[in-house]
Amino acid sequence: MLQSTKLYLSTIGILVVLLVCMFVWKNIAVRNMEKTMEAQRAKLVETSQQVITSKTHDLLRLTTIPLVWVVRREMINENYDQINEYLNQFVKEPNIKQIVVVKSDGTIAVATDEKVEGAPFSSLFPQALIEQNEISISDDGKGNIRVVAPIMGLNAKLGLLIMIYEAEKINIEAAP
């Protein structure tokens, strides 16, 4: 009887130790899997953000081309009121924060923020941008995308169109 009790207690002790070992092993495995999944999720979010940014740049470039053509036509006719109407309609679209048309002499001819009209270009933007001869898209340092497009006439550069677009960011906390 004493022998069978010792055997019974030893068996139960071994089973308890095995259960504790399995529990610890499982917890470690789950933690490692959670770390791996979080790293994969972060990489997926980063990759998705890069794709969204790239597609946004492409669409902004495509959108800017016809807008510049329309502004060019109206600048040639010196119809700045019509340009103002186009820009005000355009800025109502989501994420478009500001649009500015600059004359070749560096003064702001039309802007969606009327307070800056007539101001020198260099008071709002880096002076180097005035020399742009092709569409460029870059970060403005405030988390926005800045599109700079020259407005070309037949013989000379008429001015510059600048559009500020609020970039969309993926929120990892909001993702399920």
ZIHU-V256386 format. One record per residue. N is the residue number from 1. OMEGA is omega in radians with two decimals (* if undefined). Layout:
N|OMEGA  N|OMEGA
This chain:
1|3.11  2|3.12  3|-3.12  4|3.10  5|3.10  6|3.12  7|3.13  8|3.13  9|3.10  10|3.13  11|3.12  12|3.12  13|3.12  14|3.12  15|3.12  16|3.12  17|3.11  18|3.12  19|3.12  20|3.11  21|3.12  22|3.13  23|3.14  24|-3.14  25|-3.13  26|3.11  27|3.11  28|3.13  29|3.14  30|3.12  31|3.11  32|3.12  33|3.11  34|3.10  35|3.12  36|-3.14  37|3.13  38|3.10  39|3.11  40|3.13  41|3.14  42|3.11  43|3.11  44|3.12  45|3.13  46|3.11  47|3.12  48|3.13  49|3.11  50|3.13  51|3.12  52|3.13  53|3.13  54|3.14  55|3.09  56|3.10  57|3.13  58|-3.13  59|3.09  60|3.09  61|3.13  62|-3.14  63|-3.07  64|-3.07  65|3.14  66|3.10  67|3.11  68|3.12  69|-3.13  70|3.13  71|3.11  72|-3.12  73|-3.11  74|3.09  75|3.11  76|3.12  77|-3.09  78|3.14  79|-3.05  80|3.06  81|3.12  82|3.08  83|3.12  84|3.11  85|3.11  86|-3.08  87|3.13  88|3.08  89|-3.10  90|-3.06  91|3.07  92|3.12  93|-3.12  94|3.03  95|3.08  96|-3.03  97|-3.05  98|3.02  99|-3.11  100|3.00  101|-3.09  102|3.05  103|-3.12  104|3.11  105|3.07  106|3.08  107|-3.14  108|-3.08  109|-3.09  110|3.10  111|3.08  112|2.99  113|-3.01  114|-3.13  115|-3.09  116|3.13  117|-3.11  118|-3.14  119|3.07  120|-3.13  121|-3.05  122|3.11  123|-3.13  124|-3.00  125|3.07  126|-3.08  127|-3.11  128|-3.12  129|-3.09  130|-3.12  131|-3.10  132|3.09  133|3.04  134|-3.11  135|3.05  136|-3.13  137|-3.10  138|3.06  139|-3.12  140|3.13  141|3.14  142|-3.13  143|3.12  144|3.06  145|3.13  146|3.09  147|3.12  148|-3.10  149|3.09  150|3.05  151|-3.03  152|3.01  153|3.13  154|-3.06  155|-3.04  156|3.08  157|-3.12  158|-3.09  159|-3.03  160|3.02  161|3.12  162|3.11  163|3.08  164|-3.08  165|3.13  166|-3.08  167|3.09  168|3.11  169|3.07  170|3.13  171|-3.09  172|3.13  173|-3.11  174|-3.13  175|-3.11  176|*
